[in-house]
Amino acid sequence: MKKRLYFDTSALIKEFAPEVGSDLIDKVTTGAREGKFQIVSSIWTINEAISVIDRKFQRKELTVVEVQTIIATFSERIKDSNESAGFLFAPMHPLIIADSRVWIRLFHIPPIDAMHLYTSFIYDCDYFLIHDDKVVKRVKSSTFENMEIIDMGNENDRESLESHLQV
Amino acid sequence: MPELIKKERPNIKLEFVSSDQLIKELSELLKDFGADPSQADLKKTRQILSRVSSLNEELMSLRDEDE
């Protein structure tokens, strides 16, 4: 069975913006397009990514045409990857929302992070990729059956994932 | 905090958003922004986003507000 990786929004945006870990995300998304892995995310990731771009526009860091370029690129990349079955989106099912509530209290994390983490877990993802120090700090001390948390801000975690995936 | 989180099957059928539905949603998204698929350019997008402040920090700030 193909390795399955969950992209938190903080991981997804690294494909489009050069940041720490973007090289690894490139390798993973390329591998997914080649059919080596499967990437899973929540459909909510699209909303969060758009919101981040919109905030940059509101602050006048981006022009209308630049936003259009980003949105068009984002949309086409997701469409292409989805068509090759390399990138799949989980719906925000009411029961996922309800069941993830337990993890808010369990890990003391915000609801949106609990939803991402819980979705990754129940969709049998082998790796949960995130770049969020606060969340990582709260969940890293736990062991998730058949799922590893990859802190994209941590060089050792990135190297470990590269080695596991052989990318 | 628990040390081991064990798998428990949720009481729902785990499905993915269908390609048709996703394509429909992405088309609507393009329309909302007045964008066209022909504007898609990964290299250009990366150039644009390399000169703005960190997207990850913006996301963290967004989530802090939601919290």
gemmi code that builds the backbone of each chain (N, CA, C; Angstrom):
import gemmi

chains = {
    "A": [
        ("MET", (0.839, -1.203, 0.000), (0.000, 0.000, 0.000), (0.879, 1.260, 0.000)),
        ("LYS", (0.453, 2.231, -0.804), (1.233, 3.480, -0.895), (1.247, 4.212, 0.431)),
        ("LYS", (2.367, 4.872, 0.722), (2.421, 5.701, 1.922), (1.467, 6.872, 1.725)),
        ("ARG", (0.774, 7.193, 2.792), (-0.200, 8.281, 2.726), (0.242, 9.413, 3.654)),
        ("LEU", (0.310, 10.615, 3.114), (0.755, 11.760, 3.905), (-0.368, 12.782, 4.007)),
        ("TYR", (-0.577, 13.301, 5.202), (-1.581, 14.344, 5.379), (-0.884, 15.701, 5.372)),
        ("PHE", (-1.402, 16.606, 4.545), (-0.885, 17.974, 4.517), (-1.792, 18.881, 5.341)),
        ("ASP", (-1.261, 19.349, 6.462), (-1.923, 20.457, 7.140), (-1.760, 21.663, 6.203)),
        ("THR", (-2.579, 22.699, 6.385), (-2.467, 23.869, 5.502), (-1.050, 24.440, 5.528)),
        ("SER", (-0.412, 24.374, 6.696), (0.947, 24.911, 6.834), (1.942, 24.145, 5.972)),
        ("ALA", (1.625, 22.912, 5.627), (2.477, 22.133, 4.723), (2.107, 22.425, 3.274)),
        ("LEU", (0.816, 22.506, 3.012), (0.352, 22.729, 1.634), (0.912, 24.027, 1.040)),
        ("ILE", (0.884, 25.098, 1.832), (1.304, 26.401, 1.275), (2.788, 26.424, 0.914)),
        ("LYS", (3.543, 25.471, 1.431), (4.977, 25.428, 1.112), (5.238, 25.045, -0.350)),
        ("GLU", (4.236, 24.494, -1.007), (4.424, 24.174, -2.424), (4.433, 25.457, -3.259)),
        ("PHE", (3.783, 26.483, -2.736), (3.609, 27.707, -3.524), (4.506, 28.845, -3.052)),
        ("ALA", (4.893, 28.825, -1.796), (5.733, 29.896, -1.263), (7.051, 29.306, -0.785)),
        ("PRO", (8.169, 29.840, -1.264), (9.464, 29.307, -0.821), (9.672, 29.550, 0.681)),
        ("GLU", (9.604, 28.480, 1.446), (9.778, 28.572, 2.902), (10.581, 27.364, 3.367)),
        ("VAL", (10.865, 27.321, 4.650), (11.530, 26.146, 5.225), (10.713, 24.900, 4.880)),
        ("GLY", (11.350, 23.913, 4.296), (10.659, 22.660, 3.992), (10.026, 22.602, 2.611)),
        ("SER", (10.101, 23.703, 1.859), (9.472, 23.695, 0.518), (10.103, 22.642, -0.394)),
        ("ASP", (11.409, 22.454, -0.271), (12.096, 21.454, -1.114), (11.507, 20.064, -0.883)),
        ("LEU", (11.282, 19.740, 0.384), (10.738, 18.424, 0.713), (9.300, 18.285, 0.205)),
        ("ILE", (8.518, 19.341, 0.368), (7.133, 19.306, -0.119), (7.122, 19.083, -1.627)),
        ("ASP", (8.055, 19.736, -2.322), (8.177, 19.535, -3.776), (8.435, 18.070, -4.109)),
        ("LYS", (9.347, 17.457, -3.357), (9.681, 16.046, -3.605), (8.460, 15.156, -3.356)),
        ("VAL", (7.737, 15.461, -2.284), (6.571, 14.643, -1.942), (5.471, 14.801, -2.996)),
        ("THR", (5.193, 16.052, -3.407), (4.121, 16.262, -4.386), (4.507, 15.669, -5.749)),
        ("THR", (5.789, 15.749, -6.074), (6.242, 15.121, -7.325), (6.037, 13.608, -7.244)),
        ("GLY", (6.409, 13.028, -6.107), (6.234, 11.585, -5.899), (4.765, 11.189, -5.982)),
        ("ALA", (3.890, 12.052, -5.454), (2.451, 11.761, -5.495), (1.947, 11.794, -6.933)),
        ("ARG", (2.428, 12.765, -7.703), (1.992, 12.852, -9.112), (2.500, 11.656, -9.917)),
        ("GLU", (3.623, 11.104, -9.472), (4.180, 9.922, -10.152), (3.557, 8.626, -9.636)),
        ("GLY", (2.639, 8.772, -8.686), (1.927, 7.599, -8.184), (2.648, 6.860, -7.061)),
        ("LYS", (3.715, 7.470, -6.506), (4.458, 6.777, -5.446), (3.780, 6.921, -4.077)),
        ("PHE", (3.173, 8.076, -3.835), (2.504, 8.321, -2.542), (1.121, 8.894, -2.788)),
        ("GLN", (0.396, 9.006, -1.681), (-0.898, 9.663, -1.751), (-0.893, 10.798, -0.713)),
        ("ILE", (-1.371, 11.945, -1.127), (-1.474, 13.071, -0.194), (-2.951, 13.257, 0.129)),
        ("VAL", (-3.217, 13.441, 1.400), (-4.593, 13.664, 1.838), (-4.633, 14.983, 2.601)),
        ("SER", (-5.707, 15.698, 2.441), (-5.914, 16.902, 3.224), (-7.403, 17.084, 3.428)),
        ("SER", (-7.760, 18.015, 4.295), (-9.175, 18.338, 4.466), (-9.522, 19.392, 3.424)),
        ("ILE", (-10.753, 19.383, 2.990), (-11.207, 20.401, 2.035), (-11.073, 21.801, 2.663)),
        ("TRP", (-11.052, 21.825, 3.989), (-10.915, 23.105, 4.704), (-9.566, 23.776, 4.429)),
        ("THR", (-8.584, 22.966, 4.031), (-7.251, 23.485, 3.721), (-7.331, 24.547, 2.619)),
        ("ILE", (-8.215, 24.293, 1.654), (-8.367, 25.259, 0.554), (-8.857, 26.595, 1.111)),
        ("ASN", (-9.831, 26.541, 2.019), (-10.351, 27.784, 2.621), (-9.273, 28.536, 3.382)),
        ("GLU", (-8.484, 27.797, 4.159), (-7.435, 28.466, 4.937), (-6.385, 29.104, 4.023)),
        ("ALA", (-6.007, 28.393, 2.974), (-4.998, 28.920, 2.051), (-5.503, 30.194, 1.377)),
        ("ILE", (-6.774, 30.182, 0.977), (-7.350, 31.373, 0.343), (-7.378, 32.544, 1.318)),
        ("SER", (-7.719, 32.232, 2.547), (-7.792, 33.284, 3.563), (-6.427, 33.939, 3.775)),
        ("VAL", (-5.385, 33.134, 3.766), (-4.023, 33.660, 3.946), (-3.671, 34.609, 2.790)),
        ("ILE", (-4.016, 34.204, 1.581), (-3.748, 35.048, 0.409), (-4.570, 36.342, 0.485)),
        ("ASP", (-5.811, 36.198, 0.899), (-6.684, 37.375, 1.003), (-6.147, 38.377, 2.025)),
        ("ARG", (-5.599, 37.852, 3.113), (-5.036, 38.752, 4.139), (-3.846, 39.521, 3.586)),
        ("LYS", (-3.052, 38.863, 2.764), (-1.905, 39.546, 2.138), (-2.409, 40.650, 1.202)),
        ("PHE", (-3.516, 40.362, 0.517), (-4.105, 41.357, -0.376), (-4.653, 42.538, 0.436)),
        ("GLN", (-5.336, 42.240, 1.520), (-5.895, 43.293, 2.368), (-4.797, 44.212, 2.913)),
        ("ARG", (-3.630, 43.639, 3.148), (-2.509, 44.441, 3.650), (-1.729, 45.105, 2.521)),
        ("LYS", (-2.235, 44.939, 1.321), (-1.624, 45.519, 0.115), (-0.240, 44.962, -0.176)),
        ("GLU", (-0.001, 43.727, 0.270), (1.264, 43.063, -0.075), (1.158, 42.424, -1.454)),
        ("LEU", (-0.095, 42.232, -1.913), (-0.330, 41.613, -3.226), (-1.317, 42.463, -4.028)),
        ("THR", (-1.121, 42.494, -5.339), (-2.063, 43.204, -6.215), (-3.165, 42.233, -6.662)),
        ("VAL", (-4.187, 42.782, -7.293), (-5.290, 41.941, -7.788), (-4.765, 40.907, -8.781)),
        ("VAL", (-3.918, 41.355, -9.707), (-3.400, 40.435, -10.736), (-2.525, 39.350, -10.088)),
        ("GLU", (-1.742, 39.729, -9.097), (-0.906, 38.725, -8.407), (-1.781, 37.696, -7.694)),
        ("VAL", (-2.838, 38.164, -7.056), (-3.747, 37.237, -6.374), (-4.363, 36.284, -7.397)),
        ("GLN", (-4.731, 36.819, -8.545), (-5.323, 35.966, -9.595), (-4.317, 34.905, -10.061)),
        ("THR", (-3.065, 35.302, -10.214), (-2.024, 34.343, -10.622), (-1.893, 33.235, -9.573)),
        ("ILE", (-1.867, 33.632, -8.313), (-1.704, 32.658, -7.219), (-2.903, 31.702, -7.166)),
        ("ILE", (-4.100, 32.272, -7.225), (-5.308, 31.444, -7.141), (-5.398, 30.490, -8.344)),
        ("ALA", (-5.065, 31.004, -9.533), (-5.110, 30.153, -10.735), (-4.095, 29.015, -10.613)),
        ("THR", (-2.904, 29.326, -10.135), (-1.860, 28.305, -9.972), (-2.281, 27.269, -8.938)),
        ("PHE", (-2.757, 27.757, -7.825), (-3.218, 26.908, -6.725), (-4.309, 25.951, -7.233)),
        ("SER", (-5.280, 26.530, -7.906), (-6.409, 25.753, -8.400), (-5.972, 24.696, -9.422)),
        ("GLU", (-5.141, 25.088, -10.375), (-4.707, 24.150, -11.422), (-3.829, 23.036, -10.857)),
        ("ARG", (-2.953, 23.390, -9.914), (-2.077, 22.361, -9.318), (-2.909, 21.320, -8.576)),
        ("ILE", (-3.884, 21.806, -7.821), (-4.723, 20.888, -7.043), (-5.534, 20.004, -7.990)),
        ("LYS", (-6.073, 20.635, -9.039), (-6.883, 19.887, -10.011), (-6.038, 18.793, -10.673)),
        ("ASP", (-4.848, 19.151, -11.136), (-3.974, 18.175, -11.805), (-3.605, 17.021, -10.872)),
        ("SER", (-3.244, 17.382, -9.646), (-2.839, 16.343, -8.692), (-3.996, 15.443, -8.327)),
        ("ASN", (-5.187, 16.039, -8.222), (-6.360, 15.247, -7.871), (-6.702, 14.286, -9.000)),
        ("GLU", (-6.576, 14.766, -10.225), (-6.894, 13.910, -11.380), (-5.954, 12.712, -11.477)),
        ("SER", (-4.704, 12.907, -11.028), (-3.766, 11.773, -11.075), (-3.890, 10.914, -9.811)),
        ("ALA", (-4.918, 11.218, -9.000), (-5.202, 10.495, -7.751), (-4.073, 10.620, -6.742)),
        ("GLY", (-3.257, 11.645, -6.918), (-2.156, 11.837, -5.984), (-2.526, 12.707, -4.796)),
        ("PHE", (-3.591, 13.477, -4.920), (-3.970, 14.417, -3.869), (-5.478, 14.337, -3.671)),
        ("LEU", (-5.859, 13.850, -2.504), (-7.271, 13.638, -2.223), (-7.729, 14.506, -1.051)),
        ("PHE", (-8.970, 14.964, -1.149), (-9.492, 15.833, -0.088), (-10.618, 15.150, 0.683)),
        ("ALA", (-10.477, 15.194, 1.996), (-11.524, 14.638, 2.858), (-12.576, 15.708, 3.092)),
        ("PRO", (-13.841, 15.321, 3.024), (-14.889, 16.308, 3.308), (-14.949, 16.618, 4.805)),
        ("MET", (-15.574, 17.740, 5.143), (-15.744, 18.059, 6.571), (-17.067, 17.452, 7.027)),
        ("HIS", (-17.032, 16.162, 7.238), (-18.239, 15.436, 7.642), (-18.613, 15.853, 9.071)),
        ("PRO", (-19.913, 16.047, 9.326), (-20.329, 16.457, 10.680), (-19.797, 15.530, 11.776)),
        ("LEU", (-19.675, 14.241, 11.468), (-19.196, 13.317, 12.509), (-17.691, 13.471, 12.749)),
        ("ILE", (-16.965, 13.889, 11.716), (-15.532, 14.157, 11.919), (-15.392, 15.370, 12.844)),
        ("ILE", (-16.193, 16.374, 12.568), (-16.174, 17.586, 13.408), (-16.520, 17.198, 14.853)),
        ("ALA", (-17.578, 16.406, 14.993), (-18.030, 16.026, 16.338), (-16.976, 15.185, 17.059)),
        ("ASP", (-16.464, 14.164, 16.370), (-15.503, 13.268, 17.024), (-14.170, 13.949, 17.330)),
        ("SER", (-13.805, 14.949, 16.525), (-12.516, 15.622, 16.754), (-12.558, 16.507, 18.004)),
        ("ARG", (-13.754, 16.805, 18.493), (-13.880, 17.647, 19.693), (-13.141, 17.053, 20.896)),
        ("VAL", (-13.139, 15.727, 20.964), (-12.466, 15.063, 22.088), (-10.983, 15.440, 22.102)),
        ("TRP", (-10.415, 15.613, 20.901), (-8.981, 15.900, 20.811), (-8.638, 17.351, 21.185)),
        ("ILE", (-9.646, 18.205, 21.180), (-9.416, 19.599, 21.616), (-9.009, 19.564, 23.088)),
        ("ARG", (-9.777, 18.802, 23.839), (-9.531, 18.709, 25.273), (-8.322, 17.825, 25.579)),
        ("LEU", (-8.187, 16.782, 24.792), (-7.099, 15.823, 25.016), (-5.725, 16.478, 24.844)),
        ("PHE", (-5.602, 17.273, 23.789), (-4.294, 17.875, 23.496), (-4.228, 19.379, 23.773)),
        ("HIS", (-5.371, 19.945, 24.118), (-5.450, 21.398, 24.351), (-5.010, 22.168, 23.113)),
        ("ILE", (-5.606, 21.786, 21.991), (-5.294, 22.450, 20.728), (-6.566, 23.092, 20.170)),
        ("PRO", (-6.413, 24.108, 19.295), (-7.598, 24.754, 18.724), (-8.426, 23.774, 17.884)),
        ("PRO", (-9.722, 24.055, 17.731), (-10.617, 23.132, 17.019), (-10.169, 22.801, 15.607)),
        ("ILE", (-9.636, 23.781, 14.898), (-9.253, 23.519, 13.507), (-8.072, 22.543, 13.451)),
        ("ASP", (-7.167, 22.666, 14.407), (-6.019, 21.748, 14.439), (-6.462, 20.344, 14.839)),
        ("ALA", (-7.418, 20.281, 15.756), (-7.958, 18.977, 16.165), (-8.623, 18.302, 14.972)),
        ("MET", (-9.319, 19.096, 14.164), (-9.999, 18.534, 12.987), (-8.975, 17.986, 11.983)),
        ("HIS", (-7.919, 18.763, 11.709), (-6.891, 18.298, 10.765), (-6.224, 17.008, 11.280)),
        ("LEU", (-5.830, 17.049, 12.518), (-5.120, 15.908, 13.110), (-6.000, 14.654, 13.134)),
        ("TYR", (-7.246, 14.841, 13.545), (-8.172, 13.716, 13.627), (-8.480, 13.153, 12.232)),
        ("THR", (-8.646, 14.055, 11.259), (-8.914, 13.608, 9.881), (-7.750, 12.757, 9.374)),
        ("SER", (-6.544, 13.233, 9.616), (-5.350, 12.492, 9.199), (-5.334, 11.088, 9.811)),
        ("PHE", (-5.661, 11.029, 11.077), (-5.609, 9.766, 11.824), (-6.638, 8.765, 11.302)),
        ("ILE", (-7.873, 9.233, 11.139), (-8.915, 8.270, 10.737), (-8.813, 7.904, 9.253)),
        ("TYR", (-8.162, 8.754, 8.471), (-7.960, 8.420, 7.048), (-6.671, 7.612, 6.844)),
        ("ASP", (-6.148, 7.070, 7.930), (-4.996, 6.164, 7.875), (-3.761, 6.766, 7.218)),
        ("CYS", (-3.494, 8.028, 7.520), (-2.274, 8.645, 6.984), (-1.079, 8.171, 7.811)),
        ("ASP", (0.012, 7.898, 7.130), (1.225, 7.440, 7.821), (1.973, 8.614, 8.455)),
        ("TYR", (1.836, 9.772, 7.824), (2.544, 10.962, 8.314), (1.611, 12.165, 8.317)),
        ("PHE", (1.741, 12.959, 9.363), (0.979, 14.208, 9.461), (1.979, 15.352, 9.380)),
        ("LEU", (1.965, 16.086, 8.275), (2.950, 17.150, 8.064), (2.383, 18.492, 8.498)),
        ("ILE", (3.095, 19.135, 9.403), (2.615, 20.408, 9.954), (3.795, 21.310, 10.271)),
        ("HIS", (3.579, 22.614, 10.155), (4.589, 23.579, 10.600), (3.888, 24.570, 11.518)),
        ("ASP", (3.708, 24.149, 12.746), (2.999, 24.957, 13.735), (3.564, 24.572, 15.105)),
        ("ASP", (4.481, 25.398, 15.596), (5.203, 25.074, 16.837), (4.275, 24.773, 18.010)),
        ("LYS", (3.206, 25.578, 18.118), (2.321, 25.413, 19.277), (1.647, 24.043, 19.286)),
        ("VAL", (1.151, 23.650, 18.111), (0.456, 22.362, 18.018), (1.450, 21.215, 18.179)),
        ("VAL", (2.588, 21.339, 17.494), (3.595, 20.266, 17.556), (3.997, 20.013, 19.011)),
        ("LYS", (4.208, 21.095, 19.750), (4.618, 20.980, 21.152), (3.584, 20.187, 21.970)),
        ("ARG", (2.324, 20.362, 21.618), (1.257, 19.723, 22.404), (0.964, 18.279, 22.000)),
        ("VAL", (1.332, 17.914, 20.785), (0.979, 16.548, 20.350), (2.178, 15.615, 20.215)),
        ("LYS", (3.381, 16.195, 20.143), (4.560, 15.374, 19.864), (4.884, 14.344, 20.946)),
        ("SER", (4.465, 14.623, 22.179), (4.811, 13.677, 23.240), (3.911, 12.439, 23.228)),
        ("SER", (2.869, 12.498, 22.427), (2.004, 11.320, 22.293), (2.429, 10.497, 21.083)),
        ("THR", (2.146, 9.207, 21.156), (2.412, 8.345, 20.002), (1.076, 7.976, 19.385)),
        ("PHE", (0.968, 8.203, 18.093), (-0.265, 7.882, 17.381), (-0.062, 6.554, 16.666)),
        ("GLU", (-0.988, 5.629, 16.886), (-0.857, 4.313, 16.259), (-0.798, 4.464, 14.734)),
        ("ASN", (0.292, 4.024, 14.165), (0.490, 4.049, 12.698), (0.512, 5.446, 12.083)),
        ("MET", (0.807, 6.465, 12.867), (0.917, 7.809, 12.273), (2.022, 8.592, 12.997)),
        ("GLU", (2.863, 9.211, 12.194), (3.974, 9.976, 12.767), (3.761, 11.468, 12.486)),
        ("ILE", (4.018, 12.275, 13.506), (3.911, 13.727, 13.323), (5.232, 14.223, 12.750)),
        ("ILE", (5.179, 14.927, 11.639), (6.391, 15.490, 11.051), (6.344, 17.006, 11.210)),
        ("ASP", (7.242, 17.508, 12.039), (7.338, 18.945, 12.245), (8.179, 19.525, 11.104)),
        ("MET", (7.511, 20.218, 10.188), (8.209, 20.721, 9.000), (9.205, 21.827, 9.344)),
        ("GLY", (9.131, 22.338, 10.553), (10.102, 23.347, 10.976), (11.346, 22.721, 11.579)),
        ("ASN", (11.334, 21.405, 11.706), (12.441, 20.708, 12.357), (13.260, 19.934, 11.320)),
        ("GLU", (14.551, 20.256, 11.250), (15.412, 19.648, 10.232), (15.498, 18.124, 10.380)),
        ("ASN", (15.580, 17.657, 11.623), (15.678, 16.200, 11.853), (14.433, 15.475, 11.354)),
        ("ASP", (13.268, 16.082, 11.605), (12.013, 15.471, 11.140), (11.978, 15.428, 9.615)),
        ("ARG", (12.427, 16.517, 9.001), (12.398, 16.557, 7.526), (13.352, 15.504, 6.948)),
        ("GLU", (14.527, 15.400, 7.553), (15.508, 14.406, 7.071), (14.982, 12.985, 7.271)),
        ("SER", (14.330, 12.783, 8.410), (13.785, 11.457, 8.708), (12.717, 11.069, 7.680)),
        ("LEU", (11.842, 12.044, 7.343), (10.791, 11.757, 6.361), (11.404, 11.472, 4.981)),
        ("GLU", (12.389, 12.285, 4.617), (13.063, 12.068, 3.323), (13.634, 10.666, 3.242)),
        ("SER", (14.233, 10.262, 4.357), (14.857, 8.947, 4.401), (13.802, 7.829, 4.328)),
        ("HIS", (12.697, 8.002, 5.072), (11.629, 6.990, 5.050), (11.010, 6.866, 3.663)),
        ("LEU", (10.821, 8.008, 3.023), (10.142, 7.988, 1.711), (11.107, 7.726, 0.564)),
        ("GLN", (12.403, 7.857, 0.885), (13.461, 7.704, -0.126), (13.241, 8.652, -1.307)),
        ("VAL", (13.067, 9.919, -0.955), (12.906, 10.926, -2.013), (14.160, 11.788, -2.101)),
    ],
    "B": [
        ("MET", (-1.781, 13.998, 29.335), (-1.772, 13.737, 27.900), (-1.495, 12.244, 27.635)),
        ("PRO", (-2.298, 11.636, 26.803), (-2.101, 10.195, 26.575), (-0.797, 9.904, 25.854)),
        ("GLU", (-0.210, 8.758, 26.161), (1.050, 8.411, 25.509), (0.810, 7.741, 24.159)),
        ("LEU", (-0.213, 6.885, 24.124), (-0.505, 6.191, 22.865), (-1.958, 6.421, 22.457)),
        ("ILE", (-2.127, 6.923, 21.258), (-3.473, 7.121, 20.720), (-3.769, 5.948, 19.792)),
        ("LYS", (-4.717, 5.126, 20.199), (-5.018, 3.925, 19.407), (-6.095, 4.188, 18.370)),
        ("LYS", (-5.980, 3.449, 17.274), (-6.959, 3.573, 16.196), (-8.330, 3.084, 16.643)),
        ("GLU", (-9.327, 3.892, 16.304), (-10.705, 3.458, 16.503), (-11.453, 3.814, 15.240)),
        ("ARG", (-12.141, 2.852, 14.689), (-12.862, 3.126, 13.441), (-14.005, 4.095, 13.706)),
        ("PRO", (-14.058, 5.202, 12.992), (-15.196, 6.110, 13.177), (-16.459, 5.497, 12.587)),
        ("ASN", (-17.569, 5.975, 13.063), (-18.838, 5.405, 12.639), (-19.355, 6.031, 11.334)),
        ("ILE", (-18.449, 6.305, 10.425), (-18.855, 6.879, 9.146), (-18.065, 6.204, 8.026)),
        ("LYS", (-18.613, 6.280, 6.822), (-17.898, 5.748, 5.672), (-16.903, 6.831, 5.242)),
        ("LEU", (-15.640, 6.451, 5.215), (-14.631, 7.450, 4.879), (-14.533, 7.605, 3.366)),
        ("GLU", (-14.904, 8.770, 2.904), (-14.874, 9.031, 1.472), (-14.042, 10.265, 1.200)),
        ("PHE", (-13.761, 10.481, -0.077), (-13.066, 11.706, -0.482), (-14.008, 12.558, -1.320)),
        ("VAL", (-13.702, 13.828, -1.382), (-14.473, 14.718, -2.246), (-14.226, 14.248, -3.678)),
        ("SER", (-15.287, 14.081, -4.454), (-15.132, 13.556, -5.820), (-14.415, 14.570, -6.703)),
        ("SER", (-13.764, 14.065, -7.747), (-13.055, 14.952, -8.671), (-14.014, 15.964, -9.290)),
        ("ASP", (-15.204, 15.498, -9.648), (-16.191, 16.402, -10.260), (-16.547, 17.549, -9.315)),
        ("GLN", (-16.762, 17.192, -8.055), (-17.116, 18.211, -7.070), (-15.956, 19.185, -6.852)),
        ("LEU", (-14.760, 18.632, -6.775), (-13.578, 19.478, -6.554), (-13.369, 20.431, -7.730)),
        ("ILE", (-13.489, 19.906, -8.948), (-13.320, 20.744, -10.149), (-14.374, 21.861, -10.153)),
        ("LYS", (-15.590, 21.509, -9.771), (-16.668, 22.500, -9.721), (-16.320, 23.602, -8.698)),
        ("GLU", (-15.855, 23.187, -7.530), (-15.521, 24.159, -6.484), (-14.350, 25.042, -6.900)),
        ("LEU", (-13.351, 24.436, -7.563), (-12.185, 25.216, -7.981), (-12.549, 26.189, -9.110)),
        ("SER", (-13.473, 25.779, -9.970), (-13.933, 26.686, -11.031), (-14.642, 27.891, -10.425)),
        ("GLU", (-15.451, 27.630, -9.403), (-16.152, 28.715, -8.712), (-15.146, 29.659, -8.048)),
        ("LEU", (-14.121, 29.047, -7.517), (-13.077, 29.836, -6.843), (-12.408, 30.794, -7.835)),
        ("LEU", (-12.074, 30.267, -9.003), (-11.458, 31.102, -10.040), (-12.394, 32.238, -10.424)),
        ("LYS", (-13.657, 31.897, -10.582), (-14.659, 32.902, -10.972), (-14.736, 34.013, -9.913)),
        ("ASP", (-14.765, 33.600, -8.643), (-14.856, 34.569, -7.547), (-13.714, 35.577, -7.576)),
        ("PHE", (-12.545, 35.108, -7.968), (-11.377, 35.988, -7.984), (-11.160, 36.633, -9.363)),
        ("GLY", (-12.059, 36.375, -10.289), (-11.922, 36.921, -11.642), (-10.684, 36.377, -12.333)),
        ("ALA", (-10.274, 35.182, -11.932), (-9.052, 34.584, -12.492), (-9.388, 33.576, -13.584)),
        ("ASP", (-8.362, 33.259, -14.362), (-8.508, 32.343, -15.492), (-7.433, 31.264, -15.372)),
        ("PRO", (-7.747, 30.017, -15.746), (-6.721, 28.966, -15.643), (-5.438, 29.295, -16.404)),
        ("SER", (-5.573, 30.111, -17.469), (-4.382, 30.453, -18.265), (-3.387, 31.305, -17.459)),
        ("GLN", (-3.845, 31.866, -16.348), (-2.945, 32.681, -15.506), (-2.068, 31.811, -14.595)),
        ("ALA", (-2.346, 30.527, -14.558), (-1.574, 29.629, -13.671), (-0.108, 29.587, -14.090)),
        ("ASP", (0.758, 29.858, -13.134), (2.197, 29.881, -13.419), (2.924, 29.672, -12.082)),
        ("LEU", (3.407, 28.454, -11.865), (4.019, 28.128, -10.567), (5.275, 28.949, -10.291)),
        ("LYS", (6.099, 29.112, -11.331), (7.349, 29.865, -11.145), (7.049, 31.321, -10.739)),
        ("LYS", (6.096, 31.899, -11.451), (5.723, 33.289, -11.172), (5.108, 33.405, -9.763)),
        ("THR", (4.265, 32.415, -9.423), (3.634, 32.411, -8.096), (4.698, 32.379, -6.996)),
        ("ARG", (5.700, 31.539, -7.203), (6.764, 31.450, -6.185), (7.563, 32.754, -6.099)),
        ("GLN", (7.760, 33.388, -7.248), (8.475, 34.678, -7.245), (7.670, 35.727, -6.476)),
        ("ILE", (6.379, 35.762, -6.754), (5.509, 36.740, -6.074), (5.535, 36.500, -4.564)),
        ("LEU", (5.359, 35.225, -4.187), (5.247, 34.924, -2.754), (6.584, 34.981, -2.020)),
        ("SER", (7.685, 34.981, -2.785), (8.991, 35.072, -2.118), (9.269, 36.490, -1.621)),
        ("ARG", (8.534, 37.473, -2.147), (8.800, 38.849, -1.696), (7.762, 39.350, -0.672)),
        ("VAL", (6.747, 38.529, -0.369), (5.811, 38.931, 0.688), (6.247, 38.272, 2.003)),
        ("SER", (5.713, 38.794, 3.101), (6.084, 38.207, 4.391), (5.538, 36.771, 4.477)),
        ("SER", (6.089, 36.014, 5.397), (5.840, 34.565, 5.480), (4.348, 34.179, 5.488)),
        ("LEU", (3.998, 33.283, 4.596), (2.623, 32.771, 4.565), (2.329, 31.944, 5.813)),
        ("ASN", (3.359, 31.242, 6.285), (3.137, 30.401, 7.467), (2.816, 31.266, 8.695)),
        ("GLU", (3.537, 32.391, 8.825), (3.237, 33.283, 9.957), (1.835, 33.863, 9.830)),
        ("GLU", (1.441, 34.131, 8.591), (0.085, 34.665, 8.357), (-0.960, 33.618, 8.762)),
        ("LEU", (-0.681, 32.366, 8.429), (-1.603, 31.282, 8.788), (-1.691, 31.127, 10.306)),
        ("MET", (-0.535, 31.206, 10.972), (-0.530, 31.072, 12.430), (-1.321, 32.221, 13.067)),
        ("SER", (-1.167, 33.410, 12.496), (-1.887, 34.570, 13.003), (-3.398, 34.396, 12.787)),
        ("LEU", (-3.766, 33.873, 11.625), (-5.173, 33.590, 11.326), (-5.750, 32.592, 12.335)),
        ("ARG", (-4.985, 31.546, 12.603), (-5.478, 30.520, 13.530), (-5.544, 31.041, 14.969)),
        ("ASP", (-4.603, 31.915, 15.324), (-4.648, 32.510, 16.664), (-5.934, 33.323, 16.838)),
        ("GLU", (-6.295, 34.035, 15.776), (-7.525, 34.843, 15.842), (-8.752, 33.949, 15.984)),
        ("ASP", (-8.750, 32.840, 15.220), (-9.882, 31.904, 15.291), (-9.992, 31.261, 16.673)),
        ("GLU", (-8.817, 31.074, 17.287), (-8.790, 30.434, 18.603), (-9.486, 31.334, 19.626)),
    ],
}
model = gemmi.Model(1)
for chain_id, residues in chains.items():
    chain = gemmi.Chain(chain_id)
    for i, (resn, *xyz) in enumerate(residues, 1):
        res = gemmi.Residue()
        res.name, res.seqid = resn, gemmi.SeqId(i, " ")
        for name, pos in zip(("N", "CA", "C"), xyz):
            atom = gemmi.Atom()
            atom.name, atom.element = name, gemmi.Element(name[0])
            atom.pos, atom.b_iso = gemmi.Position(*pos), 0.0
            res.add_atom(atom)
        chain.add_residue(res)
    model.add_chain(chain)
structure = gemmi.Structure()
structure.add_model(model)
structure.setup_entities()
